[in-house]
């Protein structure tokens, strides 16, 4: 009886241990004897379907590998990946943002991909956007240099779209894609299309509707201002040019009446208005292409309106795909990353699904010249990457708390209850305090 009881207890302990290990980064092979990788990512419905199809193709080419897919909603991803890190249950392959690069490397979350990328004959780094690859380089001191700890899933240039059908119906000349509107010209055109078409005394068609968190950058940068100085250690929002850009942004709603008020947006938000054809100008990212293919109107891309510099500006988003430093199968995990980001076959599937622009330069050139698919002026996405797109400010710092604070308290400015000048004066020291803490954290992590 003692022997049997001891044997049963031992087997139960072994089973529990196996289950614990299965939940951690170093997973074991699948029951079929294949090497099992977990791939965690997020995205909209179309993007999820596209990546699932590409992973299936990868498995066909690698019959000894099984990829377990973990998909989360976009707004839940950050929370779940942090929980995985804290709980020592990291997926083998996963999405991460460039703003997390330094912290993840310093904390030994990410595996160094350099030997798996540079020594792979099927990966041509010269044929991949240098900007994208450099976002995931880190030499222990500065991001943008050194070893590769992730490959760009994509680059997401945030362009400005316009409703061609609406402008033509209003008798307004279509914008010149090579000559951006000035702020004054932009307001004038928007006022022409903002109308009450149903006679209820309220506008139901608007010029535009920008989300401050994702569109203010274009106005600030084109006016010669920024959130940070060149050293990336000083918050510079108290620059008068910054305040001027922020005030103009707020004035589009409160002074010029070309964008829905808070109350009007509650009835129908700006995205819904754009989708219905009741808005003339709206931001467009490559991830929108599959959805916007079904719009009930024709649309195209132009640069954002320009401030005092006379030069357009916007940001380029990106997500990287990295490998856990604790993966049991580093070679196979790196091969999955390379297939998703650098192979012609994998990339063509994602481009055909209309969820991103090509990572490969030769493919991007052909793609952009194809005017048979919407938007016709896909070259604008390429222009942003080549000429005037920038990284979001928080990408340069150890965390984004200082940057997030700017948008947390901004509503009074957008409502016209506080001037932009007063706001930036109030927020600058608060943001600087948080940035100083981030710098301290980074310095401690290096030790």
C-alpha positions, 0 to 999 in steps of 0.5 A: 500500500505504501509503495502504491501510494508513493508511486501515485503521489510521485506521478501527480507531482510530475504531472503538476510540474509538467503543467507548470512548465507548459505554461512558461516560455520554455514549452515542450513539443506537441503530442504529435512529436512536433516542435511547438511554438506559441505566437501571440499577436493582436489586430482587427478581424481581417489582420487576424485572418491574414496572419493565421493563413500565413502561419498555416503556410509556414507550418506546411513549409516546416512540417516538424513545427506546430504553431499555437496561435494566441490572438487578443483584441488590440486594447487587451494586448498590452495588459496580457503581454505584461502579465505573461512577462510577470508570470514567466509564461512568455509566448515564443514569438510575439508582437511588441512596440519599439517603445518597449525595446530597451526595457525588454532587452535590459530585462532579458525578455527578448532574444538577440535575432542578429545571427538568425537574420544576418546569417540567413541567406533568405533574408535580404536586409538591404531589401527591407525598410532600413527605418523599420529594421533600425527601430528594433536595434539596440546596442545597450545604450541607444536604440536604433543601433547595434544588434537586432532584437525584433523584425518589423511586422510592418511600417504604418505611415499615418496618412490623410484621406479625403472623400473624392466623391464628396468634394466633387459633389460640392464642386470643390477642386480635388487637392493636389497630392504634391502641394499640401494645403496650408492651415488656412486653405484647409479650414476654407475647404472644410467650411465649404463642405460642412453643411446641414443637409436635412434642414434640422439646423445642425450640420450633418456633414463635416469637414473633418474629425481628428483624434487628438492622440493620433493626429496632433503630431502632424500639426505640431511637427509641421509648425516646427515644434516637438514634444522633446529636444534633441537629447530626448531628455527635455519636454519642450511642449512649452514652445510657443509654436507648439501652443500655436499648433495645439490651439489651431487643432482645438479651433477646428472644433470651437472656432471654425466649426468644421469638426463635430463637437463632443455632443455631436460625436456622441450621436455619431463618432467621426469614424462612423461619419467617415464610413457613411460618407459624411466627412471630407477628410479623415486619417488613413493607415495601411491597416484600414485598406481592407475595411475601406475597400468597401466604402460607399464613396471613392477616397484617396490620400494626400499629405496633412495640411502644413504649418509655418515650416511649409513641410508636411509631417506625420508619424510612422507606426510599427510593431515588431515581432520578437522571440522570447529569450527563454524559448526552447526552440530559438532557431524555429522561432526565428524562422517564423519571425523571418517568414512573417517579416522578410519572406516574399511568400509570407509578405505577399499573402499579407499584402494581398489581404490589404492589411499592410504595406510591403516590408520588401522595397522591391515589392513596395515599389510595384504595389504603390504603382498599382492604381487599380486598387484603393487608394490609388495614391498609395505612393503617399504611404511610401512618401511618408516613410521616405521623406517626412514621417517620424517615430512617435515621441514615446518611442525614444524614451524608456516608458511612455508615462510622461507622453500619455499624461499630455493626452490624459488632461487635454479635454478642457483645451479641446472643449475651448475651456482652456487656452493651449498656451495655459495648458502647455505651461501647466503640463510641461513640469508635470511631464518633465518630472515623469520623463526624469523618472524614466531616465533614472529607470533606464540608467538603473536597468543598465546596471 
